[in-house]
Amino acid sequence: MARDVAVELGGADLAERFFDEICDAYDEVFSAPPFHWHEDESLLHQARLESLLSEQSFGIALARADEVLVGFAHGLTIRADSKRWDSIIEPLPEEMVTEWPGRTFLLVDYCVRTPWRGKGIGRKLHDTLLRSRREERATLTVQPAALETKRIYERWGWRKVGEIEAGPTAVAPRFDAYVRELLGDMRSPG
């Protein structure tokens, strides 16, 4: 895996160009343990990604080695009228769950293919995407069984704030919810 890896930042147009490769990487990573996987998850993911591409605030970072997509991270701004926190298991303080325009970036999907892990690619994707955002904080969810993934996020400044009850098409009944405050600390001045 000595090839150089390039990270590219963009929006829906970039994701559309690499749509199939993104879906292939998602399937490869999330169909393997420790993640739960349903038979129809691949199609559900494709539909979710397609719907995200119409969102103006959508952003994506892609990592490629030559012509091979080795990882990606993408998400969008949570709307002020979002019901994001309504399915939290234990109630959170009002100041945590109140949204306003530009407050929270939702990191929807993030993965690095197995042969490329442990080479700093995941951190580069993570930091590139979050540095590009103007929101005050970010949130993400992780399947509870993904212990190593959660440890990585915690090392990178994320903190678990609770568990979220998942919807009927979700691969797991609950997800651990994380928040990373102060995205501004990742951006360079000027």
C-alpha angles and dihedrals in degrees: 000000000000094000118115116259119215122201117209125192123207149120138256093316091060092046091049091053091053099030097124093045091049090052092047091052091047091051093047095049102037098041090063127079136302086037124081115236132191124205092247097042094104092058092042090052092050090052092047092050092047091053092049092056091069091059113101093216095054114130133177140186118201127194117206134177107202101315097335120104105223100174148343144195125198143164147133144233116283111237120239091243093050121137090208095128098040093093096051110130099218115037115253126211114277092245089059097051101037111105129197132175109297097005104114137031115202113214096209104179132006130168146150121203113250100250090055099050122112093034099097093258094119092051091048091051091046095048095042093054096042093046089056093057127091098200120115095236143359136226135196140168129228131193107254093235092060095090097159091049090052092049090053092051091049091052087052094056102269120134129200112242100176147300126294123212106234126227127252095271096046120117093229129035092232138019131200110244120219133188131197113197128205104028085179089076088068095055122086116236118268 
